[in-house]
Amino acid sequence: MERTDLIRECLSDFDVENSIEIHSVTDLSGGTGMGSSGAFCVELLNVLCTYRDLTLGRIELAERAFEIEPNRL
């Protein structure tokens, strides 16, 4: 899975269609089994909630991330 695929799915989940710039810096490579993709997905969803002026609880963020990362990609 490419990180861009994950970003695209998260943006789609929040109906973001206009131009938006996202920067991601990590010390941990994807595919290490350390959960970095899941953590990235949760935080990106959290940022998009702020962008859309929405408030989601931790459980709902985790559930949405779980729907996106292992199920759609």
C-alpha positions in Angstrom: 0.0 0.0 0.0 1.2 3.4 -0.9 0.8 6.3 1.5 -0.8 8.3 -1.3 -3.5 5.7 -1.6 -4.2 6.1 2.1 -4.3 9.9 1.8 -6.6 9.7 -1.2 -9.1 7.4 0.6 -9.1 9.7 3.7 -9.7 12.8 1.5 -12.5 10.9 -0.3 -14.0 10.0 3.1 -14.4 13.7 3.9 -15.4 14.7 0.3 -12.3 17.0 -0.1 -12.3 17.9 -3.7 -10.4 21.1 -3.8 -6.6 21.4 -3.7 -5.0 20.7 -0.4 -1.3 20.2 0.4 -0.3 17.5 2.9 3.2 16.9 4.2 4.2 13.7 6.0 7.5 13.1 7.6 8.3 9.8 9.3 11.3 7.9 10.7 9.5 4.6 10.3 9.1 2.9 7.0 5.8 1.5 5.9 5.4 -2.3 6.1 7.4 -2.7 9.3 4.4 -4.1 11.2 4.7 -1.3 13.8 1.3 0.2 13.1 2.6 3.4 11.4 0.0 3.3 8.6 -2.9 2.9 11.1 -1.5 5.7 13.3 -1.1 7.9 10.2 -4.6 7.2 9.0 -6.1 8.1 12.4 -4.2 11.3 12.6 -5.0 12.3 9.1 -8.7 11.7 9.8 -8.3 13.9 12.9 -6.7 16.7 10.8 -9.5 16.4 8.2 -12.1 16.7 11.0 -10.4 20.0 12.0 -10.3 21.1 8.4 -14.1 20.4 8.1 -14.8 21.8 11.6 -16.1 18.4 12.8 -15.6 16.7 16.1 -15.2 12.9 16.3 -14.4 11.0 19.4 -11.4 8.6 19.6 -13.5 5.5 19.1 -15.2 6.9 15.9 -11.8 8.0 14.5 -10.4 4.6 15.1 -13.4 2.9 13.6 -13.2 5.1 10.5 -9.5 4.4 10.2 -10.1 0.7 10.5 -12.7 0.9 7.7 -10.3 2.7 5.4 -6.9 1.1 6.0 -7.4 -2.6 6.1 -10.8 -2.8 4.3 -10.6 -0.4 1.4 -6.9 -0.6 0.5 
